Amino acid sequence: MMRAHRVAAVVLRQIYLLRGSPVRLLPMVAWVAIDIVLWGFISRYLNTVAGRTFNFVPALLGAVLLWDFLGRVMQGVTTAFFEDVWSRNFLNMFATPLRISEYLSGLVITGVTTSLFGLAAMLTLATTAFGLSFLPYGAAMVPFVLVLFLSGIALGILGCAIVLRFGPASEWLIWPIPSLISPFVGVFYPLSTLPRWMQAIGHLLAPSYVFEGMRAVMAGKGAPVAQLALGVGLAVSYLVAACAVFASVYRYSIRTGLIARYSAENVS
Amino acid sequence: MMVAEPSEGVLSVRGLRRRFGDLAAVDGVSFDVHPREIVGLVGPNGAGKTTIINMILGVLEPTAGTVRIAGFDLQRARSTALACTNFAAAHAPLPGNVTVEQNLRVFGLIYGVKDLSARIEALLDDFDLRGHRRTKCGVLSSGEQTRVTLAKAMLNRPRLLLLDEPTASIDPATAREIRRRIAAFAASDGGGVLWTSHNMYEVAEVCDRVLFLSHGRILLEGEPGALIREHSAATLEDLFVSIANEPLAAEGAAP
């Protein structure tokens, strides 16, 4: 049975780290803010080129904001995990009554909370400086955000599992994951633009349904409820699968002794 | 929920084995640690001491054998068993990027320590850490970091305290003070202690019983003074050296 005080301990450690170092707070808003500024001006420029035929602000800037949000959720979870990697804290943490479900819950709560700071910064900048509005999406924003939340958490937990299995040096494999996925989910273009094999992959990725849905709403077709439901279902299944992968890697690490000698970067 | 049998030790290890490929790092080790007892686990480098500690801490799965902590089977009731123990190891300092008090609070929450603030205050006094409570652990001296790790290990008043070379790399005066505190813990809180060390004078001074480990097997077991007499050694260190130099003595290993 999960104990709230143990989950709270994992979150509290992250709060102490954030409170003790402004350097950790800055990246939560700085990189996403730069993205919004960059894509805000690109969207504005494209609007002047295209005239009134198409509004690039919701199509590009809105897409960037939502995609960055997924990336922030993922990084929030992985960064919280990396804090234990960087401080060689695995032995201290895992030789305690702490259960894996409690540990992951603590990481997820931390990741979701920190990503909300980034989301707030992006929304503030995008709406005030570039006039982006999510009001036209109405209630569809709920499944949009839910799918991105769940997908970001799943990717984050998967990233933690990869680093736990392959050692601290595998950290560099984790950061580019959102960039690797973005061509397949059609952040800036409809999936129909892609070749068939990429479309097939795209249809398996939950965030694809968010961006397809976003474009459908912009085109005045309304939110595709069945497609969004499929996206939510896929995202939930990713999350369950990611937790199972992490638990499996953790059991492997106990079986082989990887956790006890983790700092040696042994991938046995 | 399983309940500990009254007669059972705080630690009961039976037939513990661990292989790494062809190497038998731990080869059928059985022993107990009882309440208020300090047991020394000694042996040359690579004898299997840390491997045993890691298996008792649940971070390394045994190839065979069982570990019971306060009556709870580690394999079947991992979280409950580990809630009854705690540890301090020279190779596992607490995270250096948070303060002494913050580390104690985080681990106190993990162990579900009642009245945590009061417990932290008491440990800050016990381990002379009050002046460092807001200092990040990473900037403390080795001796101070050891005291913080020991304070963490005492947070939940563990029924089993595991110490892996707790006095390594600290000065004799601090080491003596640490030995005094651990002995006081066993006497007053009633916990059992399993202690690995390469310092035989320390082991002879503190431990009620010693397990000599070599090539993953227990070669000798007994009260330090009695072992010295039985083997006609001048000191425990002499006995240690003679055993470490005679690996074939494994033929007569204790069960």
Chai-1 contact restraints between the chains, C-beta under 6 A:
chainA,res_idxA,chainB,res_idxB,connection_type,confidence,min_distance_angstrom,max_distance_angstrom,comment,restraint_id
A,H5,B,L109,contact,1.0,0.0,6.0,A-B,restraint_1
A,H5,B,G112,contact,1.0,0.0,6.0,A-B,restraint_2
A,R6,B,I110,contact,1.0,0.0,6.0,A-B,restraint_3
A,A8,B,L109,contact,1.0,0.0,6.0,A-B,restraint_4
A,A9,B,V106,contact,1.0,0.0,6.0,A-B,restraint_5
A,A9,B,L109,contact,1.0,0.0,6.0,A-B,restraint_6
A,A9,B,I110,contact,1.0,0.0,6.0,A-B,restraint_7
A,L12,B,V106,contact,1.0,0.0,6.0,A-B,restraint_8
A,R13,B,V106,contact,1.0,0.0,6.0,A-B,restraint_9
A,Y16,B,V98,contact,1.0,0.0,6.0,A-B,restraint_10
A,Y16,B,Q102,contact,1.0,0.0,6.0,A-B,restraint_11
A,S87,B,P95,contact,1.0,0.0,6.0,A-B,restraint_12
A,S87,B,N97,contact,1.0,0.0,6.0,A-B,restraint_13
A,N89,B,P95,contact,1.0,0.0,6.0,A-B,restraint_14
A,L91,B,A92,contact,1.0,0.0,6.0,A-B,restraint_15
A,N92,B,A92,contact,1.0,0.0,6.0,A-B,restraint_16
A,F94,B,V59,contact,1.0,0.0,6.0,A-B,restraint_17
A,A95,B,L57,contact,1.0,0.0,6.0,A-B,restraint_18
A,A95,B,V59,contact,1.0,0.0,6.0,A-B,restraint_19
A,T96,B,L82,contact,1.0,0.0,6.0,A-B,restraint_20
A,T96,B,I110,contact,1.0,0.0,6.0,A-B,restraint_21
A,P97,B,S79,contact,1.0,0.0,6.0,A-B,restraint_22
A,P97,B,L82,contact,1.0,0.0,6.0,A-B,restraint_23
A,P97,B,A83,contact,1.0,0.0,6.0,A-B,restraint_24
A,L98,B,I110,contact,1.0,0.0,6.0,A-B,restraint_25
A,R99,B,S79,contact,1.0,0.0,6.0,A-B,restraint_26
A,I254,B,E61,contact,1.0,0.0,6.0,A-B,restraint_27
A,R255,B,E61,contact,1.0,0.0,6.0,A-B,restraint_28
A,G257,B,L60,contact,1.0,0.0,6.0,A-B,restraint_29
A,I259,B,V59,contact,1.0,0.0,6.0,A-B,restraint_30
A,A260,B,N54,contact,1.0,0.0,6.0,A-B,restraint_31
A,A260,B,V59,contact,1.0,0.0,6.0,A-B,restraint_32
A,A260,B,L60,contact,1.0,0.0,6.0,A-B,restraint_33
